[in-house]
Structure formats: structure tokens, C-alpha cells
Amino acid sequence: MIATKRVLARQLAEEMKRKKITKTEVAIKMQTSRAQLDRLLDPEKTGVSIDTIQRAASVVGRQLRIELI
């Protein structure tokens, strides 16, 4: 799970940087706190719900896709 979280956190951060969206802007659009967003973007913190990751992905214009392979 940690490896997956690291990848997701990196991808979200990269997309925020690419679109020049600040953490504060993302937190406001997600209707969450900046602290919660910091936990989401911290690759070591795995206690984040799929719903939270989905909302963050949506804010940066991406979709979350989860597959069992």
C-alpha cells in the first residue's frame, strides 16, 4: 500500500505543479483542510480514504482508476 500511496501522492503533486494550483486552492475545492491535504500528499501516510484521493484527482482534472490484476 505504501508504494501505491507514494505514486498517487507524487502524481497529484506533479499535476498541481503543472496546473499551478496551490495546496490551499485544492483544499478549498475539496472542501477539506490544508492539513488533510498535506496528509494526502505525504507519501508515508497511508490512512487516506479512496474517496479523498478521488476528490483530489477530480480537483486537478484527473480520474482515479483502481484495478485488480
N, C-alpha and C positions, 0 to 999 in steps of 0.2 A: 504494500500500500504506500509506503514512503516513496518509492521510486515513481509511482503514478502521481502522487501529490507533487513531487518535485517538478515533474514535467508540466503538470497543469499550472502550477504557480508560475513557472518560467514563461509558459505560453501566454498567460494572462498579462504578466508584467510586460512582455515584449509587445503585445497588442496595444496595451495602454500607452507605451512609449511611442509606438508607431503612429498612433492616432492622436498623440499629445493630449491624453486625458489624465488628469491628476487623480490621486487616490481619493481626495476629498470629493471630486466630481462623481467618481464611481460609487463611493459610499452613499452619496445623496441619491443617485439614481437607483441604487439597490434598496434604498430605504433602510440602511443599516448604519452602524457606527464606523468611524475610521479605524478603531481598534479591531473590530470584527474583520474588516478588510485586510488589515495588517496580518491577522492570524491566517486568513485565507492565502495571502501571498507568501507566508512563511513556509518554505518547503519542508521544515521539520515538524510542523504541527499538523497532525493527521485528523484531528477531531473536527472536520468540517463536513457539513451535510452536502449531499448531491444537489439538493435544491439551491443551496447557497452558491455552489460552483456554477450551476445552470444560470442563475440570475446574473452573476458576474460575467459569464460568457455572453449573455444577451446584451448587457450594457456595452460591451466592447464590439458588438456586432458579429459575434461568433455563436456557434451552436456546440453543445456538449453531446458527444456520442459515446455511449458505453456499449461494449460488445463482449460477449462470452465467446472465446475462440478455443 
